[in-house]
Amino acid sequence: MDKSLKFDPDCRRCERLASFLDDVHDRYPDYHARPVAAFGDPDARFLVVGLAPGMHGANATGRPFTGDHAGILLYETLYKHGFASRPESVSAGDGLELLNCRITNAVKCLPPANKPVGSEINECNAYLAAELLNLQPGSVVLALGSIAHRACVRALGGRQKDFAFAHDVQHQLGTLTLVDSYHCSRYNTQTRRLTADMFDAVFKRVSKLINDASAAT
């Protein structure tokens, strides 16, 4: 994997996604409708990995988990644990800052029906790998959902059978710790598959891992 690979805001590697974004831009000319860059502290010890931008969320605003339901619980919890300067992310220009934290997605472009296909996840994996390989040793990666989890394992060269996804479970992949959580999607939060207390417990784990790693250096 190439850790020097830089995010390309004009990437058109995936024909289906590029064509779909062209159509979205025609329908919503004020939307970002391009690959969405990571957001936050470039030297962070904590990286949150989601699946892909949402149609009226990151695809519209240009900031991960901003403008749709999925970001509500995420930013509230980031703020509660000291990783964000405010509890709500409204727009890319709202002044919110992430503290020792960065947010990205396994797939940088909005997929049709919010479902990227396997080839698109794999094509975008090089960008995720570069983000992960540039993290400091001892950093923590939070995978939101099983697809993000598998993308992280692939990007770090692990075997999927050795790292099974499970909520609030951690895995050691080289110098990084991967923590899993159910995705903070509208469906998961409204059906209470993921509650605020469950998400809070995951962040308590993450905070302890980061604090322990910092104390050891």
C-alpha positions in Angstrom: 0.0 0.0 0.0 1.1 3.5 -0.8 1.0 5.8 2.3 1.9 8.8 0.1 -1.3 8.5 -1.9 -3.3 11.7 -1.6 -7.1 12.2 -1.6 -8.3 13.1 -5.1 -11.3 15.4 -5.1 -11.7 14.8 -8.8 -11.4 11.0 -8.6 -13.4 9.1 -11.3 -12.0 5.6 -10.8 -15.4 4.1 -10.4 -17.5 4.7 -13.5 -20.9 3.9 -11.9 -20.2 6.3 -9.0 -18.8 9.1 -11.2 -21.8 8.9 -13.5 -24.2 8.9 -10.6 -22.6 12.0 -9.1 -22.9 13.7 -12.4 -26.6 13.0 -12.4 -26.9 14.1 -8.7 -25.1 17.4 -9.5 -27.6 18.0 -12.4 -30.5 17.5 -10.0 -29.0 19.3 -7.0 -26.6 21.9 -8.5 -25.9 23.4 -5.0 -24.7 20.1 -3.6 -21.0 19.1 -3.2 -21.7 16.0 -5.3 -18.0 15.0 -5.5 -15.7 12.7 -3.5 -15.8 13.8 0.1 -12.5 14.4 1.9 -11.7 13.4 5.4 -12.4 16.0 8.1 -10.5 16.9 11.3 -7.1 17.0 12.8 -4.5 15.7 10.3 -2.3 14.5 13.3 -5.2 12.9 15.2 -4.7 9.7 17.2 -8.3 8.8 16.6 -9.8 8.0 13.2 -13.6 7.3 12.7 -14.4 5.4 9.5 -17.9 5.4 8.1 -19.3 3.7 5.0 -20.0 6.4 2.4 -21.5 9.9 2.1 -25.2 10.2 2.4 -27.3 11.8 -0.4 -28.5 14.8 1.7 -25.7 14.7 4.2 -22.0 14.6 3.3 -22.8 14.5 -0.4 -24.6 17.8 0.0 -22.4 19.5 2.5 -18.9 18.1 1.6 -18.2 17.1 5.3 -18.5 13.5 6.6 -21.6 12.9 8.6 -22.9 16.4 8.3 -26.5 17.3 7.3 -28.2 14.0 7.9 -29.5 11.8 10.7 -26.4 9.6 10.9 -24.3 12.5 12.2 -26.6 13.5 15.1 -25.5 10.8 17.5 -21.9 10.8 16.2 -21.2 14.5 16.8 -23.1 14.6 20.1 -20.9 11.7 21.3 -17.7 13.2 19.9 -18.4 16.4 21.8 -19.3 14.6 25.0 -15.9 12.8 25.0 -13.9 15.9 24.1 -13.2 15.1 20.5 -15.3 18.0 19.0 -15.7 21.7 19.8 -19.5 21.5 19.6 -22.2 18.8 19.6 -23.8 19.5 16.2 -22.3 19.6 12.7 -24.5 21.7 10.4 -22.3 22.7 7.5 -18.7 22.6 6.3 -18.4 26.3 7.3 -20.0 26.2 10.7 -16.7 26.5 12.6 -16.9 23.1 14.3 -13.4 21.6 15.0 -12.4 18.1 15.8 -9.9 17.6 18.5 -7.4 14.8 18.2 -9.9 13.2 15.9 -10.5 12.8 12.2 -13.5 11.3 10.3 -13.4 9.6 6.9 -15.4 7.0 4.9 -14.5 3.7 3.4 -16.0 4.9 0.1 -15.5 8.6 -0.7 -18.4 9.0 -3.2 -22.1 8.8 -2.7 -23.3 5.3 -4.0 -26.8 4.7 -5.6 -29.3 3.6 -2.9 -26.4 4.2 -0.3 -25.0 0.8 -1.3 -21.5 0.6 -2.9 -20.7 -2.6 -4.6 -17.6 -4.7 -3.7 -15.5 -3.4 -6.6 -16.1 0.2 -5.5 -15.2 -0.5 -1.9 -12.0 -2.2 -3.1 -11.1 0.5 -5.6 -11.4 3.2 -2.9 -9.4 1.1 -0.4 -6.1 2.5 -1.4 -7.2 6.0 -0.1 -8.3 4.5 3.2 -5.0 2.5 3.4 -3.0 5.7 3.0 -5.0 7.4 5.8 -4.5 4.4 8.1 -0.8 4.0 7.4 -0.2 7.6 8.2 -1.6 7.3 11.7 0.8 7.4 14.6 1.5 4.1 16.3 -0.9 3.5 19.1 -3.8 5.3 17.3 -7.3 4.0 17.5 -9.6 3.4 14.5 -13.4 3.2 15.0 -15.2 1.3 12.3 -18.9 2.2 12.0 -20.5 -0.9 10.7 -19.3 -4.2 9.2 -18.4 -2.8 5.7 -16.2 -0.1 7.2 -14.7 -2.8 9.5 -13.9 -5.1 6.6 -12.4 -2.2 4.6 -10.1 -1.3 7.5 -8.9 -4.9 7.9 -8.3 -5.1 4.1 -6.4 -1.8 4.1 -4.2 -2.9 6.9 -3.4 -6.3 5.3 -5.3 -8.4 7.8 -7.2 -11.6 7.0 -11.0 -11.1 7.3 -11.4 -14.5 9.1 -9.1 -13.4 11.8 -11.0 -10.2 12.6 -14.7 -10.8 12.9 -16.9 -7.7 13.3 -18.8 -7.3 16.6 -20.1 -4.3 18.4 -17.8 -2.8 21.1 -15.0 -5.2 20.3 -11.4 -4.3 19.7 -8.8 -5.8 17.4 -5.0 -5.3 17.2 -3.8 -4.7 13.7 -0.1 -3.9 13.8 0.4 -0.7 15.7 -3.2 0.3 15.5 -6.3 -0.7 17.5 -9.5 -1.2 15.6 -12.7 -0.8 17.5 -16.1 -1.8 16.1 -19.5 -0.2 16.5 -22.8 -0.6 14.9 -23.3 2.3 12.4 -25.1 5.3 13.8 -27.7 5.3 11.0 -31.3 6.3 11.3 -32.4 2.7 11.1 -30.0 1.5 13.8 -30.8 4.3 16.2 -34.6 4.3 15.7 -34.8 0.5 16.1 -32.5 0.8 19.1 -30.0 -1.7 17.7 -27.6 1.1 18.7 -28.6 3.3 21.7 -26.8 6.4 23.0 -25.6 4.4 26.0 -24.2 1.7 23.7 -22.4 4.2 21.6 -21.1 6.0 24.7 -19.6 2.7 26.0 -17.7 2.4 22.7 -16.3 5.9 23.1 -15.3 5.2 26.7 -13.3 2.3 25.3 -11.7 4.5 22.6 -10.8 7.2 25.1 -9.1 4.8 27.5 -7.1 3.2 24.6 -5.9 6.6 23.5 -5.1 7.8 27.0 -3.2 4.5 27.8 -1.2 4.8 24.5 -0.3 8.5 25.3 0.8 7.6 28.8 3.1 4.9 27.4 4.9 7.2 25.1 
